[in-house]
Amino acid sequence: MQNRSSIDQSLSALFDAERSVRRLHDELAQMPQDVLLDALGDALAASLREPDEDEGALRLTRIASLLGELEGPRVVDALIDVLSSEHPEARRAAGEQLEVLSFDRFKEVALGVERALKRLPVGSPALPELPYILAEVPEPGVTKVIGQFLRHEDADAVAAAIEALVQIGDPAVARLIEPLVDDTRVVELEEDGSDATTEVTLGELAEEALDMLEGSDEEGDEPDGAGKTTPNGRPS
């Protein structure tokens, strides 16, 4: 059992390490952006191939944090690439940075998302995450960008877009969802606050969404049950 002196020493070492991390982060953030982005791009590619899960998550999380200090198309693409990783911690960090960037430079992020829809493969973890990130941004063009996910081959991305549009609650998006009512592709949903999952078709999800949006239109309130279930357990 460790004594108090050993704990105090470990705490001191932890504080020193955090101080060093912040100093190095600030120093790197002051480097010329193009040079730093080249280095981060190489580090990102290597980190995505890292066989050690903990090491990969650590590096990708730190890369996302540094990318958040920068701007431009390369930054958005790189953050989406981090969001495409298999590491929840890194995806969460990238999502937070994308959301912050969306508030300041929405058009930049929107164009990056449109590129991602064309370049990311079906099954990429980023595809079902992006609609929820966009739904948090109070920009008039958000529903148009999310609507593009509804035409994607990735069923989970389509389901996420449906849920995100319901979360926004604008009855006008019903016309975007209506073409999906006959879609027989199956997705797995997790109930909020439960480990239980259920399978539904995209058509069933679309019909439920239309009912919620119709209720919102009639009552002028947030539709009851919005966010009740989400693809991949993503909280709404």
C-alpha positions as CSV (number, residue, x, y, z in Angstrom):
1,M,0.0,0.0,0.0
2,Q,1.4,3.4,-1.0
3,N,2.1,5.9,1.8
4,R,1.2,9.5,1.8
5,S,4.7,10.6,0.7
6,S,4.5,8.4,-2.4
7,I,1.1,9.8,-3.3
8,D,2.3,13.4,-2.9
9,Q,5.3,12.6,-5.1
10,S,3.1,11.1,-7.8
11,L,0.8,14.1,-7.7
12,S,3.7,16.5,-8.0
13,A,5.0,14.5,-11.0
14,L,1.5,14.6,-12.5
15,F,1.3,18.4,-12.2
16,D,4.7,18.7,-13.7
17,A,3.7,16.5,-16.6
18,E,0.5,18.5,-17.2
19,R,2.5,21.8,-17.1
20,S,4.9,20.4,-19.7
21,V,2.0,19.3,-21.9
22,R,0.4,22.7,-21.9
23,R,3.8,24.4,-22.6
24,L,4.5,22.1,-25.5
25,H,1.0,22.5,-26.9
26,D,1.3,26.3,-26.8
27,E,4.7,26.2,-28.5
28,L,3.5,23.9,-31.3
29,A,0.4,26.1,-31.8
30,Q,2.7,29.1,-32.5
31,M,4.5,27.2,-35.3
32,P,3.8,28.2,-39.0
33,Q,0.4,26.6,-39.8
34,D,1.4,24.8,-43.0
35,V,4.5,23.2,-41.5
36,L,2.5,22.2,-38.4
37,L,-0.3,20.7,-40.5
38,D,2.2,18.7,-42.4
39,A,3.6,17.3,-39.2
40,L,0.2,16.6,-37.7
41,G,-0.9,14.9,-40.9
42,D,2.0,12.5,-40.7
43,A,1.4,11.9,-37.0
44,L,-2.3,11.3,-37.7
45,A,-1.6,8.7,-40.3
46,A,0.9,6.9,-38.1
47,S,-1.5,7.1,-35.1
48,L,-4.3,5.5,-37.0
49,R,-2.0,2.6,-37.7
50,E,-0.8,2.4,-34.1
51,P,-1.4,-1.2,-32.9
52,D,-1.4,-0.2,-29.2
53,E,-4.9,1.0,-28.6
54,D,-4.0,3.2,-25.6
55,E,-1.1,4.8,-27.4
56,G,-3.2,5.4,-30.5
57,A,-6.0,7.0,-28.5
58,L,-3.5,9.2,-26.6
59,R,-1.9,10.5,-29.7
60,L,-5.1,11.1,-31.7
61,T,-6.6,13.0,-28.7
62,R,-3.6,15.3,-28.5
63,I,-3.6,15.7,-32.3
64,A,-7.3,16.8,-32.2
65,S,-6.5,19.3,-29.5
66,L,-3.8,20.9,-31.6
67,L,-5.9,20.9,-34.7
68,G,-8.5,22.9,-32.7
69,E,-5.9,25.8,-32.6
70,L,-5.9,26.0,-36.4
71,E,-8.3,26.6,-39.3
72,G,-8.8,25.8,-42.9
73,P,-9.9,22.9,-45.1
74,R,-7.0,20.6,-44.1
75,V,-7.9,21.1,-40.4
76,V,-11.5,20.0,-40.9
77,D,-10.5,17.0,-43.0
78,A,-8.0,15.9,-40.4
79,L,-10.5,16.3,-37.5
80,I,-13.0,14.2,-39.4
81,D,-10.2,11.6,-39.9
82,V,-9.7,11.5,-36.2
83,L,-13.5,11.1,-35.8
84,S,-13.2,8.1,-38.1
85,S,-10.9,6.3,-35.7
86,E,-11.9,3.4,-33.5
87,H,-11.0,5.2,-30.3
88,P,-14.0,6.8,-28.4
89,E,-11.8,9.2,-26.5
90,A,-10.2,10.5,-29.7
91,R,-13.5,10.7,-31.5
92,R,-15.0,12.7,-28.6
93,A,-12.1,15.2,-28.7
94,A,-12.4,15.6,-32.5
95,G,-16.2,16.0,-32.2
96,E,-15.8,18.8,-29.6
97,Q,-13.2,20.6,-31.8
98,L,-15.4,20.3,-34.9
99,E,-18.4,21.7,-33.0
100,V,-16.4,24.7,-31.7
101,L,-15.1,25.3,-35.2
102,S,-18.6,25.0,-36.6
103,F,-19.8,27.9,-34.4
104,D,-17.0,30.2,-35.7
105,R,-16.5,28.9,-39.3
106,F,-19.6,27.0,-40.2
107,K,-19.1,27.1,-44.0
108,E,-15.6,25.7,-43.7
109,V,-16.9,22.8,-41.6
110,A,-19.9,22.2,-43.9
111,L,-17.7,22.0,-47.0
112,G,-15.5,19.5,-45.1
113,V,-18.5,17.4,-44.2
114,E,-19.6,17.4,-47.8
115,R,-16.1,16.2,-48.8
116,A,-16.3,13.5,-46.1
117,L,-19.6,12.2,-47.5
118,K,-17.8,11.5,-50.8
119,R,-14.5,10.2,-49.5
120,L,-15.3,8.2,-46.4
121,P,-16.2,4.5,-46.8
122,V,-19.4,3.0,-45.7
123,G,-19.0,1.9,-42.1
124,S,-16.7,4.8,-41.1
125,P,-17.4,5.7,-37.5
126,A,-17.4,9.4,-38.4
127,L,-20.5,9.2,-40.7
128,P,-23.1,8.5,-37.9
129,E,-21.4,11.1,-35.6
130,L,-21.3,14.1,-37.9
131,P,-25.1,14.7,-38.1
132,Y,-25.3,15.0,-34.3
133,I,-22.4,17.5,-34.2
134,L,-24.0,19.6,-36.9
135,A,-27.3,19.6,-35.1
136,E,-25.8,21.5,-32.2
137,V,-24.9,24.5,-34.5
138,P,-27.5,27.3,-34.8
139,E,-26.9,28.0,-38.5
140,P,-29.7,28.1,-41.1
141,G,-27.7,25.9,-43.4
142,V,-27.4,23.0,-41.0
143,T,-30.5,21.1,-42.1
144,K,-29.4,21.3,-45.7
145,V,-26.0,19.7,-44.9
146,I,-27.6,17.0,-42.6
147,G,-30.1,16.3,-45.4
148,Q,-27.3,15.1,-47.6
149,F,-26.7,12.2,-45.2
150,L,-30.2,10.9,-46.0
151,R,-29.0,9.9,-49.4
152,H,-25.9,8.0,-48.2
153,E,-25.3,4.3,-48.6
154,D,-24.4,4.0,-45.0
155,A,-27.6,3.0,-43.2
156,D,-26.3,4.2,-39.8
157,A,-25.5,7.6,-41.2
158,V,-29.0,7.9,-42.6
159,A,-30.5,6.9,-39.2
160,A,-28.3,9.5,-37.5
161,A,-29.4,12.2,-39.9
162,I,-33.1,11.3,-39.3
163,E,-32.6,11.6,-35.5
164,A,-30.5,14.8,-35.8
165,L,-33.3,16.4,-37.9
166,V,-35.9,15.4,-35.3
167,Q,-33.6,16.9,-32.7
168,I,-33.6,20.2,-34.5
169,G,-37.4,20.0,-34.6
170,D,-38.1,22.0,-37.8
171,P,-41.2,20.6,-39.4
172,A,-40.0,21.8,-42.8
173,V,-37.5,18.9,-42.8
174,A,-40.3,16.4,-43.2
175,R,-40.0,16.7,-46.9
176,L,-36.4,15.5,-46.7
177,I,-37.4,12.4,-44.7
178,E,-40.5,11.4,-46.5
179,P,-38.7,9.5,-49.4
180,L,-37.3,7.1,-46.8
181,V,-40.6,5.7,-45.5
182,D,-40.2,2.6,-47.8
183,D,-36.5,2.0,-47.0
184,T,-36.1,-1.5,-45.8
185,R,-32.5,-1.2,-44.6
186,V,-32.1,-2.3,-41.0
187,V,-30.3,-0.4,-38.2
188,E,-29.7,-1.2,-34.6
189,L,-30.7,1.3,-32.0
190,E,-29.9,1.6,-28.3
191,E,-32.6,2.8,-25.8
192,D,-31.5,5.7,-23.7
193,G,-30.3,4.6,-20.3
194,S,-30.3,1.0,-21.2
195,D,-28.0,-1.6,-22.7
196,A,-30.9,-3.1,-24.7
197,T,-30.9,-2.7,-28.4
198,T,-33.6,-3.1,-31.0
199,E,-33.6,-3.4,-34.8
200,V,-35.7,-1.2,-37.0
201,T,-35.9,-0.4,-40.6
202,L,-35.0,3.1,-41.8
203,G,-38.6,3.3,-43.1
204,E,-40.0,2.7,-39.6
205,L,-37.6,5.3,-38.2
206,A,-38.6,7.8,-40.9
207,E,-42.3,7.3,-40.1
208,E,-41.7,7.8,-36.4
209,A,-39.7,11.0,-37.2
210,L,-42.5,12.3,-39.4
211,D,-45.0,11.7,-36.6
212,M,-42.8,13.6,-34.2
213,L,-42.3,16.5,-36.6
214,E,-46.0,16.7,-37.3
215,G,-46.6,16.9,-33.6
216,S,-44.1,19.7,-33.3
217,D,-45.8,21.6,-36.1
218,E,-49.2,21.3,-34.4
219,E,-48.1,22.1,-30.9
220,G,-45.1,24.4,-31.5
221,D,-43.1,22.5,-28.9
222,E,-40.3,20.0,-29.1
223,P,-41.7,16.6,-30.3
224,D,-42.4,14.2,-27.6
225,G,-39.9,11.3,-27.5
226,A,-37.2,13.2,-29.5
227,G,-33.9,11.6,-28.9
228,K,-35.5,8.5,-27.3
229,T,-33.4,6.2,-29.4
230,T,-30.3,6.9,-31.4
231,P,-28.1,4.9,-33.8
232,N,-25.0,3.6,-32.1
233,G,-26.1,4.8,-28.7
234,R,-25.2,8.4,-29.5
235,P,-27.0,10.7,-27.0
236,S,-29.2,13.3,-28.6
